[in-house]
Each structure stands twice: as structure tokens, then as C-alpha cells.
């Protein structure tokens, strides 16, 4: 059961035999407001039957509509079925039953010393030893069957022996663990440590290890009770345990890294470009510099833009211990003030980092631009660089805006920076002319004190210094993808599908509800682009919500070998090439480039299509894991931030609604909270799915996306990252009643819905 904070005192843990504090750490009593609950979802059997009927699978919202259920309940149930191995998440947000589409859920078993993937129908498939994602006997995994008959792990669904955190309740059939991760579902407690029953008090959070039986059913062995910790330690540990994030690098990886030399001799086909004016732009606190730039005139007119990327593949060879660990990690995870790196520090911050004044190996994309800044040629080569200057974003912005101190920078580097910025802005304008969509999302960052308590929230901005780097990296990624395609090689592309007509209709409805023109939404790329451009003139709250709803109309960008282009960027060919220190797909692309160049040591690089597809699926899942980790940590910090502001009233805007209430983003901080139905005392409200809004039965008031209102911070649950909102006096907080004709229209819709 969730623990809700309702005051400003810090929770305290009572000693043995003492009553628990009656302050903010107590659980809700009968006379207090309960935590918001989701509507009852469909049964597992109903969901599985609906999925089996669809060859392409379905999303949570599609299945909810088909079954007449709450979409959030369906989403949680689907994720639980994924971890149980009954359902596959074939790409973020889309699900299919195991065995369909060439992928299977399986449990890993050992036979005569070899590992096999045992599918749900009992078939044993030999497991490729290099494509395991760190899985071992007893783990439940998602696998592809390659053309050579071997199983390739694309996702670890449930790790045997993995740590789990939660609370214990004692049911008639025996104790059960309720994990903090709501997607996991309750598990029976198999064993406890000797003094557990003496030491455990109701509400204590415990750590246990998961055991998965041959049928894929999970139980837990309780190992210890969590002590009280500082927010810094507690939040970091919580996120790492919940999302199974990696810890220290294995000993064999550390030994391999220690054995790498620290000199950079020039040999083979590597080009010496140490005399060129190369510079970097990074955050002021960055230590891993994986990209650098140069610019020189093109003899025929135009420019040659050099995008120099850290040559990680030189140090991290395929199937080496370092490579195996990097593949298991997939990406670096950025957890506010901590980083879980993909590569050991000696590589990420040392040998691979393009620090100024030091020789470094790079893989360089020479991008030829004509006088109109259109890409007309791409050349790739191994290079040896010597970065001349390092700018922070703030320093680069000062130069670009003419606000830098006179004489601080050499005239030649200053002039180069200004020219690169000019090229970047022309590249940006060309992308817009090609139909690129400005799907911006507002990012917020916490400032923490020494104990990990959030003390301030700031909004992350994008200025011309960030746009300079962004456009150069986009051009390099596009150029490399097109180069590999032209050479006839498969590639791990970064693809982004077109939005579904159904979701665009919801976006159009939101525009109509706010009195805005929605005709262009379904009029193709340029129509939607114009619609988004019009939003720039709207009030900040309206623009924020509508951009959020437009983003929801699109599926996430993913990695795959089948090239369908990148819709939002308006690119036919696109891959990730520019961040191999922190993203594994970029490292894969570097190896493919070197193989295509015929360089020594890269002729045996894996280029089989099904194997590349397996690695693409692995990378998509690991990226999703990192994003979920970062989002969950942000939610915990947000709950901590507002635990000190219980009772305060703040301005907010509705971003969505469900049968249980409304989702509200607080404008001051950009943090989301939930306004449950019980908060409304002026009327009874029903959810109108056509308008994605709550509608008052008597008043006709509409609370839907874009509605601005005042909310009160009522309670927070730090462990689950929930913020529960309330309303001040209705006449202050709510928008005015809807005119009579809208109320009548609402009644007509409700009547038609009842009639079917």
C-alpha cells in the first residue's frame, strides 16, 4: 500500500514496540482520502484473446477501446504480461502474443552445459553465446530465431535472482510482496531471513531476490529490510533496483581497459588532420566529449563540414569483454546528478574523449555542402585530430550573440564558430522547407542539495549554440546512413513512423475544443507543420498542452534494419553515428562503416541482417529502460519537492483525463499531478472520450486538455512518484460553466452512447 505524505515534516521510523509517527509518514486512515485508483481492467484472458485476433498486435488504447476498458489499467496489465512472458512488446507501446511475428518469450535452461531458450510451447532453441544480453539460466527473455537456427535475446523480461523492492502483506494463503514497480505484480514470498518476523513492521520496505520456476512464475526470497537513507542514496538505489540498472563494471572489463595503451600513433589508413581548426562545444560540466567540428571552403563553392566523432570502435572490438558489457548496458543513463556510463571512465572521459590539446582518434564524416547548403557528398575516414579549443554552450552562445569579452578567443576560431553557426541555421531552414516537424517538448531539471533533496526546478532551453551542434550532428547521421545505403550495406537505422490517423484525429479534436483550426492536421506533413507553426502564437499553457498531444500522436523513434525513414525529421535515411561513447547503436554503425571501407580488423564485423535486427531490438529496449529510469527518478524528486508544499495552491493546465480524474501540469514547475474525481464538489463529472475531457452533469463545465485552473497540493507518495491534487473553492478554481448549447450537445452524445 502506498505511503502518502500530507504535511511538511519528514517521515520518521519508530523503534521496535513504539507506535508509528502520526505525522506525514503515516498511512491513510479511514477518514482520510485514499490514493487514486485505476478503473478495473479486463482479465488477462480477454487481453490475450484480443491480441491473438490481431496479426499486427495492438496498443493499450486500441485494446482498451475494443474491450471497453480503462486504457491505463490495460497498459499496466500488458506490461505485467510482458514480464511474465505471455505477451511481447514488439516496439515501444505495441504488443503481440508470444510466438507471433517471429519472436518468442522463453525461459533459459541448461542442458549438457549449453544454454537453450525454451519457448512457451516447449521447443528448445540453442542460444547464441554472444547475444545473451547478460541473461543466464532461469531468466525469462524475449528472443528472435536467426536464420542459422540460434536464439538471439532481444530483451530480458524477468531476471532470476534479480533484486526487487516492495512491501509485504500477510494474506490467508501466505505472505506476498507488493513491488514498488507496479508493473511487476504481486509475488508470493518463498522464504525470509531468520529474524524477519521479529524485525518487520507494517509498511517497512524490503529487498528480495526473484526466483522464476520452469513455468515462468515468479516468487521472492526476502533478504533484508531497507534502512532509512538520505534521499540521494534512497532515490538512486530505488531506480537502479526497479529498472535492473547495471552497477560496477565486471573485473574482466576493468582488466581489459587497464591494458589499453595511452598513445595515439599514426598508422594504416588513418589520416593526420591535427593541423585543422577543430573545436568542441559541450555542457560546462561535461567530461565525455565525443564530437568535434571543423569547417573549410569547398573549391567548387560551398563548404566542407568536418564532423569528427570519437573512434570508440578502435578501443572496443567486437565480442571483447568491453564490447559485451557495452552491449548489455546499451546506453549511458543520466540520473540528474549521476551517470551510469556505457563505457568505463578511462575510455569515456579519457582515451575516447576529444579533450582539447590532446591527440585523439576519430572517425570523421566529411560532408560536402553546395552554395545552398545542400548535402552533395559524403566521405568517411579514420583520422587523428588535435582539438584546438573547447567551448561550453554558454561561451559559444556569447560569441554567436556578440556578447563575448573582446580578445577572449583567437580571431580565427571565433570566425569559424560564426561560420558554422550560419551553416547550421541554413541547414535548419532547409529541413523546415522539407517538412520537418518541430515536435518540441519542455525539459525541466532539478537542482539538488548535498543530501539529494530537490531545492529548485529550472527549465531547459534551446538556443542557437545548441542548434549549431544539433544541425551538424543531424547532417552527419543522415549522411552516414545514405552512404551505407549507397554502398549496399544494411544499417541499424533510427526510424520514426508516420502518425496514425486515429491519434491525429484526437489531436484535431483537442484543437477544436479550444476553438482552433484543425483542418490541416490530416493534410499531410506540410499541413501538420503549418498547424504546429500556428501554435507558436498561442498562450504558453495552450501551446504546451497541444504540443504534448501532438507528440502523443506519434510512436517513438526506434532502431531497426528495415528503413522507413524518419518522419519528424523529414529524412529518407537516418542513423545514429555521433555518440558512440554513450549509445551502442552508434558503435555498431561505426563498425559497419569501417567494414564498408575495407579497413583491417573489421572484415569479420557482423553484417547479417537478422543479427543486426536483433541488436537493433536490444538497443531499442535498453534505450526505453534508460528513459523509464530517468522519468521515474524525476517523479520521485518531484514528489519530494512538493512534499514541502502540501496545502499550497498553484496554477495548472489540464493535459488529459480519464474515468478517474484529470491529469494536470503545474505551470510553475512543469511537474504533473493527478486530480481525482473526489476533488470535484461542485458537480458530478463524466469522462467524455470523444473530447478527452471531464464534463459536469449539471453545469456542463468541461475540463479537458488546455483548461487552466488553480489546484492545491494535497498529498504525495514519494515511493511511487505520485502527486495528488485537490481544488480550492470551486468558484475560484474551475472555469466558467459551459453555455447551454454545449451542455445539450453533451447530453445528446451521452444519450447516443447509451443507445449504442
Buried (B, 14 or more C-beta within 10 A) or exposed (E): EBBBBBBEBBBEEEEEEEEBBEBBBBEBEEEEBEBBEBBEBBEBEBBBEBBEEBEEBBBBBBBBBBBEBBBBBBBBBBBBBBBBBBBBBBBBBBBBBBBBBEBBBBBBBEEEEEBBBBBBEEBBBBBBEBBBBBBBEBBBBBBBBBEEEBBBBBBBBBBBEBBBBBBBBEEEEEBBBBBBBBBBBBBBBBEBBEEBEEBBEEBBBBBBBBBBEEEBBBBBBBBEBBEEBEBBEBBBBBBBBBBBBBEEBBEEBBEBBEEBEEEBEEEEEBBEBBEBBBBBBBEEEBEBBBBBBBBBEBEEEBBBBBBBBBBBBBBBBBEBBBBBBBBBBBBBBBBBEBBBBBBBBBBBBBBBBBBBEEBBBBBBBBBBBBEEBEBEEBEBBBBBBBBBBBBBBEBBBBBBEEEBEEEEBEEEBBBBBEBBBBBBBBBBEBBBEBBBBBBBEBEEBBEBEEEBBBEEBEEEEEEBBBBBBBBBBBBBBBBBBBBBBEBEBBBBBBBBBBBBEEBBBBBBBBBBBBEBEBEBBBEEBBBBBEBBEBBEEBEEBBBBBBBBBBBBBBBBBBBBBEBEBBBBBBBBBBBBBBBBBBBBBBBBBBBBBBBBBEBEBBEEBBBEEBBBBBBBBBBBBBBBBBBBBBEBBBBBBBBBBBBBBBEEBBEBBBBBBBBBBBBBBBBEBBBBBBBBBEBBEBBEBBBBBEBBBBBBBEBBBBBBBBBBBBBBBBBBBBBBBBBBBBBEEBEEBBEEBBEEEBBEBBEEBBEEEEEE
